[in-house]
Amino acid sequence: QVQLVESGGGLVQAGGSLRLSCTASGRIFSSYVMGWFRQAPGKEREFVAGIMWSGISVYYADSVKGRFTISRDNAKNTVYLQMNSLKPEDTAVYYCALKTLFGGSYSRAVGYDHWGQGTQVTVSS
């Protein structure tokens, strides 16, 4: 059973940066996709970024392209989300998630079968 543990959230002013980490326990195969989602109060959970564990493919939501960067460290079983030029609308609980089944959309939360507990990111204006 894979477990995901996030860290790195916090409070930052608009224009600032944060880096989120997500460490996975257990074996991670190259075909798996690790994703970051976020959920703001009163809103649906939305896809932010994803990376195939092999590193071949990375995906970003349009709202974060050019500002956020997803990367992974295979040796540490850890995925990072570097968030720059943060905006108040980036405020949300951020979750990392693991998609183990091949195929299907990487941007739909329903396709991910393991989730972290979430970490709060608050961007003040």
DSSP file with accessible surface (Angstrom, degrees, kcal/mol):
  #  RESIDUE AA STRUCTURE BP1 BP2  ACC     N-H-->O    O-->H-N    N-H-->O    O-->H-N    TCO  KAPPA ALPHA  PHI   PSI    X-CA   Y-CA   Z-CA
    1    1 A Q              0   0  197      0, 0.0     2,-0.3     0, 0.0   113,-0.0   0.000 360.0 360.0 360.0 124.1    0.0    0.0    0.0
    2    2 A V        -     0   0   20     24,-0.1     2,-0.4    22,-0.1    24,-0.2  -0.645 360.0-164.3 -83.8 136.8    1.5    3.3   -1.1
    3    3 A Q  E     -A   25   0A 133     22,-0.5    22,-2.5    -2,-0.3     2,-0.4  -0.966   3.4-155.2-120.9 142.1    1.3    6.3    1.3
    4    4 A L  E     -A   24   0A  10    111,-0.4     2,-0.5    -2,-0.4   113,-0.5  -0.961   6.8-170.8-118.9 132.9    1.9    9.9    0.3
    5    5 A V  E     -A   23   0A  85     18,-2.1    18,-2.5    -2,-0.4     2,-0.2  -0.978   7.7-160.9-127.8 119.5    3.0   12.6    2.7
    6    6 A E  E     +A   22   0A   7     -2,-0.5     2,-0.3    16,-0.2    16,-0.2  -0.640  14.7 165.4 -95.3 157.8    3.0   16.2    1.6
    7    7 A S  E     +A   21   0A  63     14,-2.1    14,-2.8    -2,-0.2   112,-0.1  -0.965  40.0  69.8-157.3 164.8    4.9   19.1    3.1
    8    8 A G        +     0   0   35     -2,-0.3    11,-0.3     1,-0.3    14,-0.0   0.387  58.2 134.2 108.5  -4.3    5.9   22.7    2.3
    9    9 A G        +     0   0   28     12,-0.1     2,-0.3     9,-0.1    -1,-0.3  -0.161  22.6 119.7 -69.6 173.9    2.7   24.6    2.5
   10   10 A G  E     -d  121   0B  30    110,-1.0   112,-2.8   109,-0.1     2,-0.5  -0.990  59.5 -51.3 162.7-165.9    2.3   27.9    4.3
   11   11 A L  E     +d  122   0B 129     -2,-0.3     2,-0.3   110,-0.2   112,-0.2  -0.892  52.1 164.3-106.6 131.4    1.5   31.6    4.0
   12   12 A V  E     -d  123   0B  25    110,-2.5   112,-2.4    -2,-0.5     2,-0.2  -0.985  35.2-110.8-144.1 152.2    3.2   33.8    1.4
   13   13 A Q  E >   -d  124   0B 147     -2,-0.3     3,-2.3   110,-0.2    73,-0.2  -0.482  51.6 -81.3 -79.5 155.6    2.6   37.2   -0.1
   14   14 A A  T 3  S+     0   0   49    110,-2.5    73,-0.2     1,-0.3    -1,-0.1  -0.273 120.5  29.7 -55.3 137.2    1.6   37.6   -3.7
   15   15 A G  T 3  S+     0   0   55     71,-3.3    70,-0.6     1,-0.3    -1,-0.3   0.244 100.1 114.4  92.4 -11.0    4.5   37.3   -6.0
   16   16 A G    <   -     0   0   21     -3,-2.3    70,-2.3    70,-0.2     2,-0.3  -0.070  58.3-121.7 -84.0-174.1    6.3   35.0   -3.6
   17   17 A S        +     0   0   60     67,-0.2     2,-0.3    68,-0.2    67,-0.2  -0.931  21.3 179.1-133.1 153.0    7.4   31.4   -3.9
   18   18 A L  E     - B   0  83A  33     65,-2.1    65,-3.3    -2,-0.3     2,-0.5  -0.977  16.4-146.0-144.3 153.4    6.8   28.1   -2.2
   19   19 A R  E     - B   0  82A 129    -11,-0.3     2,-0.3    -2,-0.3    63,-0.2  -0.985  12.8-159.7-124.6 123.5    8.0   24.5   -2.8
   20   20 A L  E     - B   0  81A   0     61,-2.6    61,-2.4    -2,-0.5     2,-0.4  -0.744   6.0-160.0 -96.2 146.3    5.8   21.6   -2.0
   21   21 A S  E     -AB   7  80A  20    -14,-2.8   -14,-2.1    -2,-0.3     2,-0.4  -0.943   8.6-170.0-124.3 149.4    7.1   18.1   -1.5
   22   22 A a  E     -AB   6  79A   0     57,-2.1    57,-2.6    -2,-0.4     2,-0.5  -0.943   7.2-165.3-140.3 115.4    5.4   14.8   -1.7
   23   23 A T  E     -AB   5  78A  65    -18,-2.5   -18,-2.1    -2,-0.4     2,-0.4  -0.881   7.5-153.4-106.4 130.7    7.2   11.6   -0.5
   24   24 A A  E     -A    4   0A   4     53,-2.9     2,-0.3    -2,-0.5   -20,-0.2  -0.845   2.6-148.8-105.2 136.3    5.8    8.2   -1.4
   25   25 A S  E     +A    3   0A  52    -22,-2.5   -22,-0.5    -2,-0.4     2,-0.1  -0.729  63.6  28.4 -93.8 151.9    6.4    5.0    0.5
   26   26 A G  S    S-     0   0   48     -2,-0.3     2,-0.3   -24,-0.2    -2,-0.1  -0.227 104.8 -33.5  91.2 177.8    6.5    1.8   -1.4
   27   27 A R        -     0   0  176     -2,-0.1     2,-0.5     1,-0.0    -2,-0.1  -0.546  51.0-162.5 -81.1 130.8    7.5    0.9   -4.9
   28   28 A I        -     0   0   12     -2,-0.3     2,-0.2    46,-0.1    -2,-0.1  -0.964  10.2-148.6-114.3 123.5    6.8    3.4   -7.6
   29   29 A F    >   -     0   0   87     -2,-0.5     3,-1.9     1,-0.1    24,-0.3  -0.566  23.8-114.7 -93.2 156.1    6.9    2.2  -11.2
   30   30 A S  T 3  S+     0   0   77      1,-0.3    24,-1.6    -2,-0.2    25,-0.2   0.740 112.9  58.1 -63.4 -23.3    7.9    4.3  -14.2
   31   31 A S  T 3  S+     0   0   53     22,-0.2    -1,-0.3    21,-0.1     2,-0.1   0.592  84.4 103.9 -83.6  -9.6    4.5    4.2  -15.7
   32   32 A Y    <   -     0   0   40     -3,-1.9    21,-3.3    20,-0.1     2,-0.5  -0.353  63.3-141.6 -70.1 154.3    2.8    5.8  -12.7
   33   33 A V  E     -FE  52  99B   9     66,-2.2    66,-3.2    19,-0.3     2,-0.5  -0.968   6.4-157.1-117.5 128.5    1.8    9.4  -12.7
   34   34 A M  E     -FE  51  98B   0     17,-2.8    17,-2.4    -2,-0.5     2,-0.3  -0.923  21.5-175.4-102.9 126.8    2.2   11.6   -9.7
   35   35 A G  E     -FE  50  97B   0     62,-3.1    62,-2.4    -2,-0.5     2,-0.4  -0.838  23.4-141.9-123.1 158.9   -0.1   14.6   -9.8
   36   36 A W  E     +FE  49  96B   0     13,-3.4    12,-2.8    -2,-0.3    13,-1.5  -0.984  24.0 176.1-116.3 131.7   -0.8   17.7   -7.8
   37   37 A F  E     -FE  47  95B   1     58,-3.0    58,-2.9    -2,-0.4     2,-0.3  -0.849  10.5-156.8-123.8 165.1   -4.3   18.9   -7.3
   38   38 A R  E     -FE  46  94B  12      8,-2.4     8,-3.2    -2,-0.3     2,-0.4  -0.987   5.0-162.3-143.6 153.8   -5.8   21.8   -5.3
   39   39 A Q  E     - E   0  93B  65     54,-2.2    54,-2.4    -2,-0.3     6,-0.2  -0.956   5.2-163.6-141.2 118.3   -9.1   22.6   -3.8
   40   40 A A    >   -     0   0   23      4,-0.4     3,-2.3    -2,-0.4    52,-0.1  -0.631  46.1 -76.0 -92.8 156.7  -10.2   26.0   -2.7
   41   41 A P  T 3  S+     0   0  122      0, 0.0    -1,-0.1     0, 0.0     3,-0.1  -0.272 118.5   7.2 -55.5 129.9  -13.2   26.5   -0.4
   42   42 A G  T 3  S+     0   0   91      1,-0.2     2,-0.3    -3,-0.1    -3,-0.0   0.514 113.0 101.1  77.9   4.0  -16.5   26.0   -2.2
   43   43 A K  S <  S-     0   0  145     -3,-2.3    -1,-0.2     1,-0.0     2,-0.1  -0.823  75.2-102.7-119.9 161.6  -14.7   24.8   -5.4
   44   44 A E        -     0   0  173     -2,-0.3    -4,-0.4     1,-0.1     2,-0.2  -0.402  46.9 -92.1 -77.0 156.4  -14.1   21.5   -7.0
   45   45 A R        -     0   0   83     -6,-0.2     2,-0.4    -2,-0.1    -6,-0.2  -0.503  51.2-162.4 -67.1 133.0  -10.7   19.8   -6.8
   46   46 A E  E     -F   38   0B  85     -8,-3.2    -8,-2.4    -2,-0.2     2,-0.2  -0.921  19.9-108.3-126.0 149.2   -8.7   20.8   -9.8
   47   47 A F  E     +F   37   0B  22     60,-0.4   -10,-0.2    -2,-0.4     3,-0.1  -0.461  33.7 170.4 -70.7 140.1   -5.6   19.5  -11.5
   48   48 A V  E     -     0   0B   0    -12,-2.8    13,-2.6     1,-0.4     2,-0.3   0.731  59.2 -24.9-114.9 -54.7   -2.5   21.5  -11.2
   49   49 A A  E     -FG  36  60B   0    -13,-1.5   -13,-3.4    11,-0.2    -1,-0.4  -0.986  52.1-167.5-160.3 157.4    0.4   19.5  -12.6
   50   50 A G  E     -FG  35  59B   0      9,-2.3     9,-2.8    -2,-0.3     2,-0.4  -0.990   2.4-165.5-150.6 155.9    1.5   15.9  -13.2
   51   51 A I  E     -FG  34  58B   7    -17,-2.4   -17,-2.8    -2,-0.3     2,-0.3  -0.993  24.5-125.0-144.7 133.5    4.6   14.0  -14.0
   52   52 A M  E >   -F   33   0B  34      5,-2.6     3,-2.7    -2,-0.4   -19,-0.3  -0.610  30.6-123.1 -72.7 138.5    5.1   10.5  -15.2
   53   53 A W  T 3  S+     0   0   11    -21,-3.3   -22,-0.2     1,-0.3   -23,-0.2   0.799 112.4  60.7 -59.6 -27.0    7.5    8.8  -12.8
   54   54 A S  T 3  S-     0   0   37    -24,-1.6    -1,-0.3   -22,-0.3   -23,-0.1   0.696 109.1-127.3 -68.3 -18.3    9.8    8.0  -15.8
   55   55 A G  S <  S+     0   0   29     -3,-2.7    -2,-0.1     2,-0.2    -1,-0.1   0.407  77.6 118.6  86.3  -2.6   10.1   11.7  -16.3
   56   56 A I  S    S+     0   0  139      1,-0.1     2,-0.4    -5,-0.0    -3,-0.1   0.883  74.1  33.1 -64.9 -38.6    9.1   11.4  -19.9
   57   57 A S        -     0   0   38     -5,-0.1    -5,-2.6     2,-0.0     2,-0.3  -0.953  59.1-178.1-127.4 140.6    6.0   13.5  -19.6
   58   58 A V  E     -G   51   0B  70     -2,-0.4     2,-0.4    -7,-0.2    -7,-0.2  -0.958   9.9-163.1-129.9 151.1    4.9   16.5  -17.6
   59   59 A Y  E     -G   50   0B  45     -9,-2.8    -9,-2.3    -2,-0.3     2,-0.4  -0.987   4.9-173.2-136.1 145.0    1.6   18.2  -17.6
   60   60 A Y  E     -G   49   0B  52     -2,-0.4   -11,-0.2   -11,-0.2     2,-0.2  -0.992  27.1-118.3-137.5 146.0    0.3   21.5  -16.4
   61   61 A A    >>  -     0   0   19    -13,-2.6     3,-1.7    -2,-0.4     4,-1.0  -0.535  34.2-118.0 -72.0 148.9   -3.0   23.3  -16.0
   62   62 A D  T 34 S+     0   0  134      1,-0.3     3,-0.5     2,-0.2    -1,-0.1   0.846 111.2  64.4 -58.9 -32.0   -3.1   26.4  -18.1
   63   63 A S  T 34 S+     0   0   56      1,-0.2    -1,-0.3     3,-0.0   -15,-0.1   0.674 112.1  32.9 -68.9 -16.1   -3.6   28.5  -15.0
   64   64 A V  T X> S+     0   0    0     -3,-1.7     4,-2.4   -16,-0.2     3,-2.3   0.465  82.5 127.2-119.8  -4.0   -0.1   27.6  -13.7
   65   65 A K  T 3< S+     0   0  122     -4,-1.0     4,-0.1    -3,-0.5   -16,-0.0  -0.296  81.3  16.4 -58.1 134.0    2.0   27.2  -16.8
   66   66 A G  T 34 S+     0   0   85      2,-0.4    -1,-0.3     1,-0.1     3,-0.1   0.268 126.2  58.5  86.4 -11.5    5.1   29.3  -16.7
   67   67 A R  T <4 S+     0   0   28     -3,-2.3    17,-2.0     1,-0.2     2,-0.3   0.702  98.9  51.2-115.5 -36.7    4.8   29.8  -12.9
   68   68 A F  E  <  -C   83   0A   4     -4,-2.4    -2,-0.4    15,-0.2     2,-0.4  -0.823  60.1-166.0-108.2 147.1    4.8   26.2  -11.5
   69   69 A T  E     -C   82   0A  71     13,-2.4    13,-3.1    -2,-0.3     2,-0.4  -0.995   5.0-157.3-133.6 128.1    7.3   23.5  -12.1
   70   70 A I  E     +C   81   0A   7     -2,-0.4     2,-0.3    11,-0.2    11,-0.2  -0.835  23.3 158.4-102.2 140.0    6.9   19.8  -11.2
   71   71 A S  E     -C   80   0A  52      9,-1.9     9,-3.0    -2,-0.4     2,-0.3  -0.946  22.4-144.1-150.2 168.9    9.9   17.6  -10.8
   72   72 A R  E     -C   79   0A  77     -2,-0.3     2,-0.5     7,-0.2     7,-0.2  -0.984  10.2-150.1-142.1 154.3   10.8   14.3   -9.1
   73   73 A D  E >>> -C   78   0A  50      5,-3.2     5,-1.9    -2,-0.3     3,-0.7  -0.941  11.8-167.6-120.6 103.0   13.7   12.7   -7.3
   74   74 A N  G >45S+     0   0   74     -2,-0.5     3,-1.0     1,-0.2    -1,-0.1   0.879  85.5  57.5 -61.2 -38.5   13.6    9.0   -7.9
   75   75 A A  G 345S+     0   0   98      1,-0.3    -1,-0.2    -3,-0.1    -2,-0.0   0.825 115.6  36.4 -63.9 -30.2   16.1    8.2   -5.3
   76   76 A K  G <45S-     0   0  130     -3,-0.7    -1,-0.3     2,-0.2    -2,-0.2   0.383 102.8-128.3-100.9   1.0   14.0    9.9   -2.6
   77   77 A N  T <<5 +     0   0   39     -3,-1.0   -53,-2.9    -4,-0.6     2,-0.4   0.886  65.7 137.6  52.5  41.2   10.6    8.8   -4.0
   78   78 A T  E   < -BC  23  73A   7     -5,-1.9    -5,-3.2   -55,-0.2     2,-0.4  -0.947  43.8-160.9-127.7 138.3    9.7   12.4   -3.9
   79   79 A V  E     -BC  22  72A   0    -57,-2.6   -57,-2.1    -2,-0.4     2,-0.3  -0.930  14.4-157.0-113.7 141.9    7.9   14.8   -6.2
   80   80 A Y  E     -BC  21  71A  27     -9,-3.0    -9,-1.9    -2,-0.4     2,-0.5  -0.871  12.4-159.6-118.4 150.6    8.2   18.6   -5.9
   81   81 A L  E     -BC  20  70A   0    -61,-2.4   -61,-2.6    -2,-0.3     2,-0.6  -0.923  11.5-162.0-128.4 104.3    6.0   21.4   -7.0
   82   82 A Q  E     -BC  19  69A  62    -13,-3.1   -13,-2.4    -2,-0.5     2,-0.6  -0.798   9.5-165.3 -85.9 121.0    7.9   24.7   -7.2
   83   83 A M  E     +BC  18  68A   0    -65,-3.3   -65,-2.1    -2,-0.6     2,-0.3  -0.941  11.6 173.3-116.3 114.4    5.4   27.5   -7.2
   84   84 A N        +     0   0   58    -17,-2.0   -67,-0.2    -2,-0.6   -68,-0.2  -0.753  59.3  23.7-114.4 164.4    6.6   31.0   -8.3
   85   85 A S  S    S-     0   0   68    -70,-0.6    -1,-0.2    -2,-0.3   -68,-0.2   0.905  84.6-160.6  49.5  47.5    4.8   34.3   -8.9
   86   86 A L        -     0   0    2    -70,-2.3   -71,-3.3    -3,-0.2   -70,-0.2  -0.271   7.6-158.3 -65.2 146.0    2.1   33.1   -6.6
   87   87 A K    >   -     0   0   87    -73,-0.2     3,-2.4   -72,-0.1     4,-0.3  -0.856  31.6-110.3-120.5 156.2   -1.3   34.8   -6.8
   88   88 A P  G >  S+     0   0   51      0, 0.0     3,-1.9     0, 0.0    35,-0.4   0.858 117.4  63.4 -54.8 -32.5   -4.1   35.1   -4.2
   89   89 A E  G 3  S+     0   0  128      1,-0.3   -49,-0.0   -49,-0.0    -3,-0.0   0.575  88.7  69.6 -72.4  -5.7   -6.2   32.8   -6.5
   90   90 A D  G <  S+     0   0    1     -3,-2.4    -1,-0.3    33,-0.0     2,-0.2   0.531  71.3 120.4 -83.3  -6.6   -3.6   30.0   -5.9
   91   91 A T    <   +     0   0   39     -3,-1.9     2,-0.3    -4,-0.3    31,-0.2  -0.409  40.4 105.3 -61.9 125.9   -4.8   29.8   -2.3
   92   92 A A  E    S- H   0 121B   2     29,-2.0    29,-2.7    -2,-0.2     2,-0.5  -0.962  76.5 -78.5-178.8 171.2   -6.1   26.3   -1.7
   93   93 A V  E     -EH  39 120B  35    -54,-2.4   -54,-2.2    -2,-0.3     2,-0.5  -0.859  49.2-146.9 -87.7 127.6   -5.3   23.0    0.0
   94   94 A Y  E     -EH  38 119B   0     25,-3.2    25,-2.1    -2,-0.5     2,-0.4  -0.851  15.5-170.5-102.6 132.6   -2.9   21.2   -2.3
   95   95 A Y  E     -E   37   0B  41    -58,-2.9   -58,-3.0    -2,-0.5     2,-0.3  -0.951  13.8-146.9-121.3 138.9   -2.9   17.4   -2.6
   96   96 A a  E     -E   36   0B   0     -2,-0.4    20,-2.5   -60,-0.2     2,-0.3  -0.784  24.0-176.2 -97.9 153.0   -0.5   15.1   -4.2
   97   97 A A  E     -EI  35 115B   0    -62,-2.4   -62,-3.1    -2,-0.3     2,-0.5  -0.987  19.4-137.0-149.1 152.8   -1.9   11.9   -5.8
   98   98 A L  E     -EI  34 114B   0     16,-2.5    15,-1.8    -2,-0.3    16,-1.3  -0.957   6.5-160.4-120.2 129.4   -0.7    8.8   -7.5
   99   99 A K  E     +E   33   0B  14    -66,-3.2   -66,-2.2    -2,-0.5    13,-0.1  -0.937  16.0 169.9-108.3 111.5   -2.2    7.3  -10.6
  100  100 A T        +     0   0   27     -2,-0.6     2,-0.4    11,-0.2    -1,-0.1   0.710  51.1  85.7 -96.5 -21.7   -1.1    3.6  -10.9
  101  101 A L  S    S-     0   0  126     10,-0.4     2,-0.2   -68,-0.1   -68,-0.1  -0.652  79.3-123.2 -86.3 134.8   -3.4    2.5  -13.7
  102  102 A F  S    S+     0   0  171     -2,-0.4    -2,-0.1   -70,-0.0   -70,-0.1  -0.476  72.3  21.2 -76.0 141.2   -2.2    3.1  -17.2
  103  103 A G  S    S+     0   0   39      1,-0.2    -2,-0.1    -2,-0.2     2,-0.0  -0.141  75.2  85.6  92.5 170.6   -4.4    5.1  -19.6
  104  104 A G  S    S-     0   0   75     -2,-0.0     2,-0.3     3,-0.0    -1,-0.2  -0.117  87.8 -39.6  83.4 172.5   -7.1    7.5  -19.0
  105  105 A S    >   -     0   0   49      1,-0.1     3,-0.6     2,-0.0     6,-0.2  -0.504  38.6-154.9 -77.0 135.2   -6.9   11.2  -18.3
  106  106 A Y  T 3  S+     0   0   86     -2,-0.3    -1,-0.1     1,-0.2   -47,-0.1   0.609  92.4  59.4 -78.9 -13.5   -4.0   12.5  -16.1
  107  107 A S  T 3  S+     0   0   50    -60,-0.1     2,-0.6   -72,-0.0   -60,-0.4   0.461  83.2  91.0 -98.8  -0.2   -6.1   15.6  -15.2
  108  108 A R    X   -     0   0  159     -3,-0.6     3,-1.6     1,-0.1     4,-0.3  -0.851  65.9-148.0-100.4 127.1   -9.1   13.9  -13.7
  109  109 A A  G >  S+     0   0   32     -2,-0.6     3,-1.9     1,-0.3    -1,-0.1   0.822  94.2  68.2 -60.0 -31.5   -9.0   13.3   -9.9
  110  110 A V  G 3  S+     0   0  111      1,-0.3    -1,-0.3    -3,-0.1    -3,-0.0   0.756  91.6  62.2 -63.6 -21.8  -11.1   10.1  -10.3
  111  111 A G  G <  S+     0   0   30     -3,-1.6     2,-0.4    -6,-0.2   -10,-0.4   0.576  87.0  86.5 -81.4  -6.7   -8.2    8.4  -12.1
  112  112 A Y    <   -     0   0   10     -3,-1.9   -13,-0.3    -4,-0.3     3,-0.1  -0.793  53.0-173.7 -99.3 135.0   -5.8    8.7   -9.1
  113  113 A D        +     0   0   70    -15,-1.8     2,-0.4    -2,-0.4   -14,-0.2   0.446  66.2  51.7-112.6  -0.7   -6.0    5.9   -6.5
  114  114 A H  E     -I   98   0B  30    -16,-1.3   -16,-2.5  -111,-0.0     2,-0.4  -0.998  64.3-174.8-135.6 137.6   -3.7    7.2   -3.7
  115  115 A W  E     -I   97   0B  80     -2,-0.4  -111,-0.4   -18,-0.2   -18,-0.2  -0.961  18.4-132.9-133.1 145.9   -3.9   10.6   -2.1
  116  116 A G        -     0   0    9    -20,-2.5  -111,-0.2    -2,-0.4     3,-0.1  -0.279  35.8-103.8 -82.1 179.4   -1.9   12.6    0.5
  117  117 A Q        -     0   0  115   -113,-0.5  -112,-0.1     1,-0.1   -22,-0.1   0.639  61.5-115.3 -83.6 -14.7   -3.5   14.4    3.4
  118  118 A G        -     0   0   14    -22,-0.1     2,-0.4     1,-0.1   -23,-0.2   0.109  18.4-130.7  95.8 149.0   -3.2   17.8    1.8
  119  119 A T  E     - H   0  94B  23    -25,-2.1   -25,-3.2  -112,-0.1     2,-0.3  -0.999  22.3-119.5-138.7 136.3   -1.2   20.9    2.7
  120  120 A Q  E     - H   0  93B  89     -2,-0.4  -110,-1.0   -27,-0.2     2,-0.5  -0.582  23.4-171.9 -81.5 133.3   -2.6   24.5    2.9
  121  121 A V  E     -dH  10  92B   0    -29,-2.7   -29,-2.0    -2,-0.3     2,-0.5  -0.993   5.2-176.2-121.3 122.6   -1.2   27.2    0.7
  122  122 A T  E     -d   11   0B  49   -112,-2.8  -110,-2.5    -2,-0.5     2,-0.6  -0.988   6.8-167.6-123.7 125.0   -2.4   30.7    1.4
  123  123 A V  E     -d   12   0B   6     -2,-0.5     2,-0.3   -35,-0.4  -110,-0.2  -0.955  11.5-153.4-114.1 117.7   -1.3   33.7   -0.8
  124  124 A S  E      d   13   0B  43   -112,-2.4  -110,-2.5    -2,-0.6    -2,-0.0  -0.643 360.0 360.0 -92.1 148.2   -2.1   37.1    0.7
  125  125 A S              0   0  138     -2,-0.3    -1,-0.1  -112,-0.2   -38,-0.0  -0.354 360.0 360.0 -89.7 360.0   -2.6   40.1   -1.6
